[in-house]
């Protein structure tokens, strides 16, 4: 993705919220470029990005990878970090079907069957 295109995408994803974000609690792994993966909790999710717990400082523009349950790692870029929470924009939009499946599985109203 060209730099100008990514900047436009990032601004739209974070400022205009081109995709609605859903508050949720999803266990995941997050890894900053050059770092080790750590356990995290995703606090909200949209097809364009997420916010998650990140005790260590992450910097705007830093590349990272998020691994959500049942999915391969997805590349993202840090857009903001504040009070141990990081906001990231996916490098490629999350499929709406994948997002719906995650939301259905981890929403407070989800019913789990053995």
C-alpha positions as CSV (number, residue, x, y, z in Angstrom):
1,X,0.0,0.0,0.0
2,X,1.5,3.4,-0.9
3,X,2.3,5.7,2.0
4,X,-0.3,8.3,0.9
5,X,-2.9,5.6,0.6
6,X,-2.1,4.2,4.0
7,X,-2.2,7.6,5.6
8,X,-5.6,8.3,4.1
9,X,-6.8,4.9,5.2
10,X,-5.4,5.3,8.7
11,X,-7.1,8.7,9.1
12,X,-10.4,7.4,7.9
13,X,-10.1,4.3,10.1
14,X,-9.4,6.3,13.3
15,X,-11.0,9.7,12.8
16,X,-14.1,9.0,10.7
17,X,-14.5,5.5,12.1
18,X,-15.4,4.3,8.6
19,X,-16.2,0.9,10.2
20,X,-18.1,0.7,13.4
21,X,-16.1,-0.6,16.4
22,X,-17.7,-3.1,18.7
23,X,-16.7,-3.3,22.4
24,X,-15.6,-6.8,23.2
25,X,-13.2,-8.9,25.3
26,X,-11.1,-11.3,23.2
27,X,-7.9,-13.0,24.4
28,X,-5.2,-12.6,21.8
29,X,-1.4,-12.3,21.2
30,X,0.2,-9.1,20.1
31,X,3.8,-8.8,18.8
32,X,5.6,-5.6,17.9
33,X,8.1,-5.7,15.0
34,X,11.3,-7.0,16.4
35,X,9.7,-8.0,19.7
36,X,8.3,-11.1,21.4
37,X,4.6,-11.9,21.4
38,X,2.7,-11.2,24.6
39,X,-0.8,-12.1,25.8
40,X,-3.3,-9.3,25.4
41,X,-7.0,-8.5,25.5
42,X,-8.7,-6.9,22.5
43,X,-11.1,-4.3,23.8
44,X,-12.8,-3.3,20.5
45,X,-12.8,-4.6,17.0
46,X,-13.8,-3.4,13.6
47,X,-12.9,-4.5,10.1
48,X,-10.3,-1.7,10.0
49,X,-8.6,-2.1,13.3
50,X,-8.7,-2.8,17.1
51,X,-7.6,-1.6,20.5
52,X,-5.9,-3.9,22.9
53,X,-4.0,-3.9,26.2
54,X,-0.3,-3.2,25.8
55,X,1.7,-2.7,29.0
56,X,4.9,-1.8,27.1
57,X,5.0,1.5,25.3
58,X,4.2,1.2,21.5
59,X,4.9,4.0,19.1
60,X,2.8,5.5,16.3
61,X,3.7,3.9,13.0
62,X,5.2,0.8,14.6
63,X,4.3,-2.4,12.7
64,X,2.8,-5.2,14.8
65,X,0.9,-8.5,14.4
66,X,-2.2,-9.5,16.3
67,X,-3.2,-13.2,16.6
68,X,-6.9,-13.6,17.3
69,X,-8.3,-17.0,18.4
70,X,-8.5,-19.4,15.4
71,X,-6.9,-17.0,13.0
72,X,-3.4,-16.5,11.6
73,X,-1.5,-13.4,12.6
74,X,-2.6,-10.2,11.0
75,X,-0.4,-7.2,10.3
76,X,-1.4,-3.8,11.7
77,X,0.2,-0.4,12.4
78,X,0.1,1.4,15.7
79,X,-2.0,4.6,15.4
80,X,-2.0,5.6,19.1
81,X,-1.0,4.4,22.6
82,X,-2.4,5.7,25.8
83,X,-2.4,4.4,29.4
84,X,-1.4,0.9,28.4
85,X,-3.9,0.6,25.6
86,X,-2.9,0.6,21.9
87,X,-5.0,1.4,18.9
88,X,-4.0,-0.2,15.6
89,X,-5.2,-0.2,12.0
90,X,-5.1,-3.5,10.0
91,X,-2.8,-3.5,7.0
92,X,-5.6,-5.3,5.2
93,X,-9.3,-5.0,6.2
94,X,-10.7,-7.8,8.2
95,X,-13.4,-9.8,6.4
96,X,-16.8,-8.8,7.7
97,X,-17.7,-12.5,8.0
98,X,-14.6,-13.1,10.2
99,X,-15.5,-10.1,12.3
100,X,-19.0,-11.3,12.8
101,X,-17.8,-14.8,13.8
102,X,-15.5,-13.3,16.4
103,X,-18.2,-11.0,17.7
104,X,-20.7,-13.9,17.9
105,X,-18.2,-16.0,19.8
106,X,-17.0,-13.4,22.3
107,X,-20.0,-11.2,22.8
108,X,-21.4,-11.2,26.4
109,X,-24.7,-12.7,25.0
110,X,-22.9,-15.7,23.3
111,X,-24.0,-19.1,24.5
112,X,-21.3,-21.7,24.7
113,X,-22.1,-25.3,24.2
114,X,-19.8,-28.2,24.9
